[in-house]
Amino acid sequence: MNLEKLIEAGSAAQQLGNYAEAEVIWQRSLKQDPGNAYVYLKLGISLDYQGRTEEAISAYKTATELAPNYAAAYLNMASALADQQRFEEAITAYQRAIALDSSQPHPHVGLGMVLVNQKEYDKAIASFQQAIKLDPQSVPAHYHLGLALNEQGRYEEASRALQQTTKLVPDQAVVYQHLGQMLGNQGKFNEAIAAFQQAIKLDPDNPNLYQNLGIALNAVDRGEEGAAALQKFLSLKREQASQ
């Protein structure tokens, strides 16, 4: 099979989620063309999906050595390095990907998430804001911006970022949960209650949501409802412990 056919076969296997099969095809492709950076990138992706992150990083690194201006290879390598908690290396790789192609939001979001792990919140916020400039509909950018602002105690800005997130993805309970907590931190307990209630509609078996709701209800002297919510929290915790 010639290289073009092998690449077609490898791509098809990868799209179907047959990553081990794809890996074999990419290795065969490299025997025919050992200097093909694109194939090394695809090999890295197939290894990444199999949980073989260190091998994936090695493949991505080879792709960048063969093609020093290959932004996609740096982006995938950065993500894999972050997964391995090699944060300084991940930052360098994300910055290289951005330097090569600053028009995509994903590297800015990825860089921001690593910077949050390093507690460099100002830089992280700037990265998320840049991602939003590039793609105002970027859900991860708005969501992680909200979390980063929250870490700095900028609760009003954080809640605005998460309110925007709920407009983009109205079916994610965790977003409403974080929003409710941020509103509660501002003393906006009635709004927090509404957020927690929406989270419960979306994820009714999550005990922590009832605990959050109960605390917020008690804060506005709705003690009977608060007690019922906290009782539900305890009941669900017992159920989960017995499973």
KEVO-406637 format. One record per atom (N, C-alpha, C): atom name; residue number from 1; x negated, y, z negated. Coordinates in steps of 0.05 Angstrom, whole numbers. Example, Ala and Ser with C-alpha at 12.3 -4.5 7.8 and 13.67 -1.06 7.14 Angstrom:
2
> name/resi/east/north/up
> N/1/-264/-114/-156
> CA/1/-246/-90/-156
> C/1/-264/-66/-156
> N/2/-257/-45/-142
> CA/2/-273/-21/-143
> C/2/-258/1/-157
END
This chain:
243
> name/resi/east/north/up
> N/1/-17/-24/0
> CA/1/0/0/0
> C/1/-18/25/0
> N/2/-12/44/18
> CA/2/-29/68/19
> C/2/-22/87/-4
> N/3/-39/107/-7
> CA/3/-36/125/-31
> C/3/-9/139/-31
> N/4/0/148/-9
> CA/4/26/162/-8
> C/4/49/145/-18
> N/5/48/119/-9
> CA/5/69/101/-18
> C/5/66/94/-48
> N/6/42/92/-57
> CA/6/37/87/-86
> C/6/48/110/-103
> N/7/43/134/-94
> CA/7/53/158/-109
> C/7/83/158/-109
> N/8/95/152/-87
> CA/8/125/150/-85
> C/8/135/129/-105
> N/9/122/106/-105
> CA/9/131/84/-123
> C/9/127/91/-152
> N/10/104/104/-158
> CA/10/99/112/-186
> C/10/119/133/-195
> N/11/125/152/-178
> CA/11/144/173/-185
> C/11/172/161/-190
> N/12/180/141/-173
> CA/12/206/128/-176
> C/12/207/113/-202
> N/13/186/98/-208
> CA/13/186/83/-233
> C/13/188/101/-257
> N/14/173/123/-256
> CA/14/173/143/-278
> C/14/201/155/-282
> N/15/214/162/-260
> CA/15/241/174/-261
> C/15/261/155/-273
> N/16/257/129/-269
> CA/16/275/109/-281
> C/16/268/102/-309
> N/17/246/113/-320
> CA/17/238/107/-347
> C/17/221/82/-349
> N/18/212/72/-327
> CA/18/195/48/-328
> C/18/165/57/-330
> N/19/158/66/-353
> CA/19/132/79/-356
> C/19/108/60/-355
> N/20/112/36/-365
> CA/20/90/16/-363
> C/20/85/9/-334
> N/21/106/5/-319
> CA/21/104/-1/-290
> C/21/91/23/-276
> N/22/99/47/-283
> CA/22/88/71/-270
> C/22/58/73/-276
> N/23/51/66/-301
> CA/23/22/67/-309
> C/23/5/49/-291
> N/24/15/25/-286
> CA/24/0/6/-268
> C/24/-3/18/-240
> N/25/18/30/-230
> CA/25/17/42/-203
> C/25/-2/65/-202
> N/26/-2/82/-223
> CA/26/-21/105/-224
> C/26/-50/95/-225
> N/27/-54/73/-240
> CA/27/-82/62/-241
> C/27/-90/52/-214
> N/28/-72/39/-200
> CA/28/-78/29/-173
> C/28/-83/53/-154
> N/29/-68/75/-158
> CA/29/-73/98/-141
> C/29/-100/110/-145
> N/30/-110/110/-170
> CA/30/-136/121/-177
> C/30/-159/104/-165
> N/31/-154/79/-161
> CA/31/-174/62/-148
> C/31/-178/71/-119
> N/32/-156/80/-107
> CA/32/-158/90/-80
> C/32/-169/119/-79
> N/33/-162/135/-99
> CA/33/-170/163/-98
> C/33/-176/172/-127
> N/34/-201/165/-136
> CA/34/-208/170/-165
> C/34/-210/200/-172
> N/35/-209/217/-152
> CA/35/-211/246/-158
> C/35/-185/261/-156
> N/36/-162/246/-157
> CA/36/-136/258/-153
> C/36/-125/269/-180
> N/37/-126/295/-184
> CA/37/-117/307/-209
> C/37/-87/303/-213
> N/38/-71/303/-192
> CA/38/-42/299/-194
> C/38/-36/272/-206
> N/39/-50/251/-197
> CA/39/-46/224/-206
> C/39/-54/222/-236
> N/40/-76/235/-244
> CA/40/-83/235/-272
> C/40/-62/248/-289
> N/41/-50/270/-279
> CA/41/-28/282/-294
> C/41/-5/263/-297
> N/42/3/250/-276
> CA/42/25/231/-277
> C/42/18/207/-295
> N/43/-7/198/-294
> CA/43/-16/176/-312
> C/43/-13/185/-341
> N/44/-21/210/-346
> CA/44/-19/220/-374
> C/44/10/221/-383
> N/45/28/229/-366
> CA/45/56/230/-373
> C/45/67/202/-379
> N/46/59/182/-363
> CA/46/68/155/-368
> C/46/57/144/-394
> N/47/33/150/-401
> CA/47/21/142/-426
> C/47/34/156/-449
> N/48/40/182/-446
> CA/48/53/198/-467
> C/48/79/186/-474
> N/49/95/178/-454
> CA/49/122/167/-460
> C/49/120/139/-472
> N/50/97/126/-471
> CA/50/94/100/-484
> C/50/82/104/-512
> N/51/79/129/-521
> CA/51/69/134/-547
> C/51/38/132/-549
> N/52/25/130/-527
> CA/52/-4/128/-527
> C/52/-16/156/-522
> N/53/-13/172/-542
> CA/53/-19/200/-539
> C/53/-48/206/-534
> N/54/-66/193/-548
> CA/54/-94/198/-544
> C/54/-103/192/-516
> N/55/-93/169/-506
> CA/55/-100/162/-478
> C/55/-88/183/-458
> N/56/-64/192/-465
> CA/56/-51/213/-448
> C/56/-68/238/-448
> N/57/-78/246/-471
> CA/57/-95/270/-473
> C/57/-119/267/-455
> N/58/-131/243/-456
> CA/58/-155/238/-440
> C/58/-149/241/-410
> N/59/-126/231/-402
> CA/59/-118/233/-374
> C/59/-113/262/-366
> N/60/-99/277/-383
> CA/60/-94/305/-377
> C/60/-121/320/-375
> N/61/-139/314/-394
> CA/61/-165/327/-394
> C/61/-180/322/-368
> N/62/-179/297/-358
> CA/62/-192/291/-333
> C/62/-179/307/-310
> N/63/-152/310/-311
> CA/63/-139/325/-290
> C/63/-148/354/-290
> N/64/-152/365/-314
> CA/64/-162/393/-316
> C/64/-191/396/-307
> N/65/-207/375/-311
> CA/65/-234/375/-302
> C/65/-236/374/-271
> N/66/-218/358/-260
> CA/66/-217/356/-231
> C/66/-205/380/-218
> N/67/-186/393/-232
> CA/67/-172/416/-221
> C/67/-170/437/-243
> N/68/-191/454/-247
> CA/68/-191/472/-269
> C/68/-169/493/-270
> N/69/-155/496/-248
> CA/69/-132/515/-247
> C/69/-105/502/-247
> N/70/-104/477/-257
> CA/70/-79/461/-257
> C/70/-63/467/-283
> N/71/-46/487/-281
> CA/71/-31/496/-304
> C/71/-14/474/-317
> N/72/-2/457/-300
> CA/72/16/436/-311
> C/72/0/416/-328
> N/73/-25/411/-320
> CA/73/-42/392/-335
> C/73/-48/404/-363
> N/74/-55/430/-363
> CA/74/-61/443/-389
> C/74/-36/443/-407
> N/75/-13/448/-395
> CA/75/12/449/-410
> C/75/19/422/-423
> N/76/16/401/-407
> CA/76/22/374/-418
> C/76/1/366/-439
> N/77/-24/374/-434
> CA/77/-45/368/-454
> C/77/-40/383/-480
> N/78/-32/408/-478
> CA/78/-26/424/-502
> C/78/-4/411/-518
> N/79/17/402/-505
> CA/79/39/390/-520
> C/79/30/364/-534
> N/80/14/348/-520
> CA/80/4/323/-532
> C/80/-15/329/-555
> N/81/-32/349/-553
> CA/81/-50/357/-574
> C/81/-34/366/-599
> N/82/-12/381/-594
> CA/82/5/390/-616
> C/82/18/367/-630
> N/83/26/347/-614
> CA/83/38/323/-626
> C/83/18/308/-645
> N/84/-7/310/-638
> CA/84/-28/298/-655
> C/84/-38/317/-677
> N/85/-25/339/-680
> CA/85/-32/360/-700
> C/85/-60/371/-696
> N/86/-69/370/-671
> CA/86/-95/383/-664
> C/86/-88/411/-655
> N/87/-80/428/-674
> CA/87/-67/453/-667
> C/87/-86/473/-654
> N/88/-111/475/-663
> CA/88/-129/495/-651
> C/88/-134/488/-622
> N/89/-138/462/-616
> CA/89/-141/454/-588
> C/89/-116/459/-572
> N/90/-93/454/-585
> CA/90/-67/459/-571
> C/90/-64/488/-564
> N/91/-71/506/-582
> CA/91/-69/535/-577
> C/91/-87/542/-553
> N/92/-111/532/-552
> CA/92/-129/538/-530
> C/92/-117/528/-503
> N/93/-106/504/-504
> CA/93/-94/493/-479
> C/93/-70/509/-470
> N/94/-53/516/-489
> CA/94/-29/532/-482
> C/94/-38/559/-471
> N/95/-58/571/-483
> CA/95/-67/597/-473
> C/95/-79/595/-445
> N/96/-92/573/-439
> CA/96/-103/568/-412
> C/96/-80/565/-393
> N/97/-59/549/-400
> CA/97/-36/545/-383
> C/97/-23/572/-377
> N/98/-20/589/-397
> CA/98/-8/615/-393
> C/98/-25/633/-376
> N/99/-51/632/-380
> CA/99/-69/649/-363
> C/99/-67/641/-334
> N/100/-63/615/-329
> CA/100/-60/606/-301
> C/100/-33/612/-289
> N/101/-12/611/-306
> CA/101/15/616/-296
> C/101/32/628/-319
> N/102/34/654/-320
> CA/102/48/667/-342
> C/102/77/671/-337
> N/103/87/659/-315
> CA/103/115/664/-307
> C/103/135/644/-318
> N/104/125/623/-332
> CA/104/142/602/-342
> C/104/146/606/-372
> N/105/171/602/-382
> CA/105/176/606/-411
> C/105/165/584/-428
> N/106/163/559/-417
> CA/106/157/536/-434
> C/106/130/538/-448
> N/107/108/547/-435
> CA/107/83/549/-450
> C/107/84/569/-472
> N/108/99/590/-469
> CA/108/102/611/-490
> C/108/117/599/-514
> N/109/137/583/-509
> CA/109/152/570/-531
> C/109/134/550/-545
> N/110/120/533/-530
> CA/110/102/514/-542
> C/110/80/527/-558
> N/111/68/548/-548
> CA/111/48/563/-563
> C/111/60/574/-588
> N/112/83/586/-586
> CA/112/96/597/-610
> C/112/101/576/-632
> N/113/109/552/-624
> CA/113/114/531/-643
> C/113/89/523/-658
> N/114/67/521/-643
> CA/114/41/514/-655
> C/114/32/537/-674
> N/115/36/562/-666
> CA/115/29/584/-683
> C/115/45/585/-709
> N/116/70/576/-707
> CA/116/87/574/-731
> C/116/74/553/-750
> N/117/65/531/-739
> CA/117/52/510/-756
> C/117/27/521/-769
> N/118/14/540/-756
> CA/118/-10/553/-767
> C/118/-3/577/-784
> N/119/23/582/-788
> CA/119/33/605/-804
> C/119/25/632/-792
> N/120/20/633/-767
> CA/120/14/658/-753
> C/120/40/669/-741
> N/121/57/678/-759
> CA/121/85/684/-751
> C/121/87/708/-732
> N/122/71/729/-735
> CA/122/72/752/-717
> C/122/66/743/-688
> N/123/45/727/-685
> CA/123/37/718/-659
> C/123/59/699/-647
> N/124/70/682/-665
> CA/124/91/664/-656
> C/124/115/679/-646
> N/125/123/699/-661
> CA/125/147/715/-654
> C/125/142/729/-627
> N/126/118/739/-623
> CA/126/112/752/-597
> C/126/114/732/-574
> N/127/105/707/-579
> CA/127/107/686/-558
> C/127/135/679/-552
> N/128/152/676/-572
> CA/128/180/670/-567
> C/128/194/693/-553
> N/129/187/717/-561
> CA/129/200/741/-547
> C/129/192/742/-518
> N/130/167/735/-512
> CA/130/158/735/-484
> C/130/173/713/-469
> N/131/177/690/-481
> CA/131/193/669/-468
> C/131/221/679/-461
> N/132/233/694/-480
> CA/132/260/704/-476
> C/132/261/724/-453
> N/133/240/741/-451
> CA/133/238/760/-429
> C/133/238/745/-402
> N/134/223/723/-402
> CA/134/221/707/-377
> C/134/247/691/-371
> N/135/260/682/-392
> CA/135/285/667/-389
> C/135/304/673/-413
> N/136/322/693/-409
> CA/136/340/700/-431
> C/136/358/678/-440
> N/137/360/656/-424
> CA/137/377/634/-432
> C/137/361/611/-445
> N/138/336/616/-452
> CA/138/320/595/-464
> C/138/329/589/-493
> N/139/342/567/-496
> CA/139/352/559/-523
> C/139/329/555/-543
> N/140/308/540/-536
> CA/140/287/537/-556
> C/140/274/563/-564
> N/141/271/582/-545
> CA/141/259/607/-552
> C/141/275/623/-572
> N/142/302/625/-568
> CA/142/319/639/-587
> C/142/319/625/-614
> N/143/321/598/-613
> CA/143/323/582/-638
> C/143/298/585/-655
> N/144/275/581/-642
> CA/144/250/582/-657
> C/144/242/610/-665
> N/145/251/630/-649
> CA/145/248/658/-657
> C/145/262/663/-683
> N/146/287/653/-685
> CA/146/302/656/-710
> C/146/288/643/-734
> N/147/278/619/-730
> CA/147/264/606/-752
> C/147/239/621/-761
> N/148/224/631/-741
> CA/148/200/646/-748
> C/148/206/672/-762
> N/149/226/686/-753
> CA/149/234/711/-767
> C/149/243/705/-795
> N/150/257/682/-799
> CA/150/267/674/-825
> C/150/243/670/-844
> N/151/221/658/-834
> CA/151/198/653/-850
> C/151/186/679/-860
> N/152/190/701/-846
> CA/152/180/727/-854
> C/152/200/742/-871
> N/153/222/729/-877
> CA/153/243/743/-893
> C/153/258/764/-877
> N/154/257/762/-851
> CA/154/271/782/-834
> C/154/298/769/-827
> N/155/315/766/-847
> CA/155/339/750/-845
> C/155/360/761/-825
> N/156/363/787/-824
> CA/156/382/798/-805
> C/156/374/793/-776
> N/157/349/798/-770
> CA/157/339/792/-743
> C/157/341/762/-737
> N/158/334/746/-757
> CA/158/335/717/-754
> C/158/363/707/-748
> N/159/382/718/-762
> CA/159/410/709/-758
> C/159/420/718/-731
> N/160/411/741/-721
> CA/160/419/750/-694
> C/160/408/731/-673
> N/161/383/722/-677
> CA/161/371/703/-658
> C/161/387/677/-658
> N/162/395/668/-681
> CA/162/410/642/-682
> C/162/439/646/-673
> N/163/450/669/-677
> CA/163/477/674/-665
> C/163/476/673/-635
> N/164/455/683/-624
> CA/164/451/681/-595
> C/164/448/652/-587
> N/165/434/636/-603
> CA/165/430/608/-597
> C/165/457/593/-597
> N/166/474/600/-616
> CA/166/501/587/-616
> C/166/517/594/-592
> N/167/513/617/-580
> CA/167/527/624/-556
> C/167/518/607/-532
> N/168/492/601/-533
> CA/168/480/585/-511
> C/168/486/555/-514
> N/169/485/546/-540
> CA/169/491/517/-545
> C/169/510/516/-569
> N/170/536/517/-565
> CA/170/555/519/-587
> C/170/561/492/-601
> N/171/546/471/-593
> CA/171/552/444/-603
> C/171/530/432/-620
> N/172/512/449/-631
> CA/172/490/439/-647
> C/172/493/447/-676
> N/173/499/427/-693
> CA/173/505/432/-721
> C/173/481/444/-735
> N/174/457/436/-729
> CA/174/433/445/-743
> C/174/430/475/-739
> N/175/438/486/-716
> CA/175/436/515/-712
> C/175/455/530/-731
> N/176/479/520/-733
> CA/176/499/533/-751
> C/176/489/530/-780
> N/177/477/507/-787
> CA/177/467/504/-814
> C/177/446/525/-821
> N/178/426/528/-803
> CA/178/405/548/-808
> C/178/417/576/-808
> N/179/436/581/-790
> CA/179/450/607/-789
> C/179/464/613/-816
> N/180/478/593/-826
> CA/180/492/596/-851
> C/180/472/603/-874
> N/181/450/589/-874
> CA/181/430/594/-895
> C/181/419/622/-893
> N/182/414/631/-869
> CA/182/404/659/-865
> C/182/424/680/-873
> N/183/449/675/-867
> CA/183/471/693/-875
> C/183/474/693/-905
> N/184/471/670/-917
> CA/184/472/669/-946
> C/184/450/684/-959
> N/185/426/683/-947
> CA/185/403/698/-958
> C/185/408/728/-957
> N/186/426/737/-940
> CA/186/433/766/-938
> C/186/457/772/-956
> N/187/468/752/-970
> CA/187/491/757/-986
> C/187/517/758/-970
> N/188/516/749/-944
> CA/188/539/749/-927
> C/188/553/722/-929
> N/189/564/717/-953
> CA/189/573/690/-959
> C/189/598/681/-942
> N/190/616/699/-936
> CA/190/639/691/-920
> C/190/631/683/-892
> N/191/612/698/-881
> CA/191/601/690/-854
> C/191/586/664/-856
> N/192/571/660/-879
> CA/192/557/635/-883
> C/192/576/612/-884
> N/193/598/616/-899
> CA/193/618/594/-902
> C/193/629/586/-874
> N/194/635/606/-857
> CA/194/645/600/-830
> C/194/624/584/-814
> N/195/599/591/-817
> CA/195/578/577/-803
> C/195/576/548/-813
> N/196/576/544/-839
> CA/196/575/517/-850
> C/196/599/500/-842
> N/197/622/513/-842
> CA/197/647/498/-834
> C/197/645/489/-804
> N/198/633/506/-788
> CA/198/630/499/-760
> C/198/610/476/-757
> N/199/588/477/-773
> CA/199/569/455/-773
> C/199/582/429/-781
> N/200/599/430/-801
> CA/200/613/405/-811
> C/200/631/394/-789
> N/201/644/411/-774
> CA/201/661/402/-752
> C/201/644/386/-732
> N/202/620/395/-728
> CA/202/602/382/-708
> C/202/588/358/-719
> N/203/583/357/-745
> CA/203/568/335/-758
> C/203/581/329/-785
> N/204/604/317/-785
> CA/204/619/313/-810
> C/204/607/294/-830
> N/205/588/278/-821
> CA/205/576/258/-839
> C/205/549/267/-851
> N/206/542/292/-847
> CA/206/518/303/-858
> C/206/523/314/-886
> N/207/513/301/-907
> CA/207/520/310/-934
> C/207/509/338/-941
> N/208/486/344/-930
> CA/208/473/370/-937
> C/208/491/394/-929
> N/209/507/390/-908
> CA/209/524/412/-899
> C/209/545/418/-920
> N/210/555/398/-934
> CA/210/575/402/-955
> C/210/563/415/-979
> N/211/537/408/-985
> CA/211/523/421/-1006
> C/211/520/451/-1001
> N/212/511/457/-976
> CA/212/508/485/-968
> C/212/535/500/-971
> N/213/556/487/-961
> CA/213/583/499/-961
> C/213/592/504/-990
> N/214/588/484/-1007
> CA/214/596/486/-1035
> C/214/583/509/-1049
> N/215/557/512/-1045
> CA/215/542/534/-1058
> C/215/553/561/-1048
> N/216/558/563/-1022
> CA/216/568/589/-1011
> C/216/596/595/-1022
> N/217/613/574/-1024
> CA/217/640/578/-1034
> C/217/639/587/-1064
> N/218/622/575/-1079
> CA/218/619/583/-1107
> C/218/609/612/-1110
> N/219/593/621/-1091
> CA/219/583/648/-1092
> C/219/604/669/-1088
> N/220/627/662/-1076
> CA/220/649/681/-1073
> C/220/673/673/-1090
> N/221/667/658/-1112
> CA/221/687/651/-1132
> C/221/710/634/-1121
> N/222/704/618/-1101
> CA/222/723/598/-1091
> C/222/715/571/-1103
> N/223/717/571/-1130
> CA/223/705/548/-1145
> C/223/718/521/-1139
> N/224/744/521/-1136
> CA/224/758/495/-1131
> C/224/749/483/-1104
> N/225/748/500/-1083
> CA/225/738/491/-1057
> C/225/709/484/-1058
> N/226/694/499/-1073
> CA/226/665/494/-1076
> C/226/660/467/-1090
> N/227/676/461/-1110
> CA/227/673/436/-1125
> C/227/681/412/-1106
> N/228/701/416/-1090
> CA/228/709/395/-1071
> C/228/687/390/-1050
> N/229/675/411/-1041
> CA/229/653/408/-1021
> C/229/629/393/-1034
> N/230/623/400/-1059
> CA/230/600/388/-1072
> C/230/606/359/-1079
> N/231/632/353/-1085
> CA/231/640/325/-1090
> C/231/637/309/-1064
> N/232/644/321/-1042
> CA/232/640/307/-1016
> C/232/611/302/-1010
> N/233/594/321/-1017
> CA/233/565/318/-1014
> C/233/555/294/-1030
> N/234/564/292/-1055
> CA/234/555/269/-1072
> C/234/566/243/-1062
> N/235/591/243/-1052
> CA/235/603/219/-1042
> C/235/588/208/-1017
> N/236/582/226/-999
> CA/236/567/218/-975
> C/236/539/208/-982
> N/237/526/221/-1001
> CA/237/499/213/-1010
> C/237/500/184/-1021
> N/238/521/179/-1037
> CA/238/524/152/-1048
> C/238/529/131/-1026
> N/239/546/138/-1007
> CA/239/551/120/-985
> C/239/526/114/-969
> N/240/510/134/-964
> CA/240/485/130/-948
> C/240/465/114/-964
> N/241/464/118/-990
> CA/241/445/103/-1007
> C/241/452/74/-1008
> N/242/478/67/-1005
> CA/242/486/39/-1007
> C/242/484/24/-981
> N/243/478/38/-960
> CA/243/477/25/-933
> C/243/450/11/-929
END
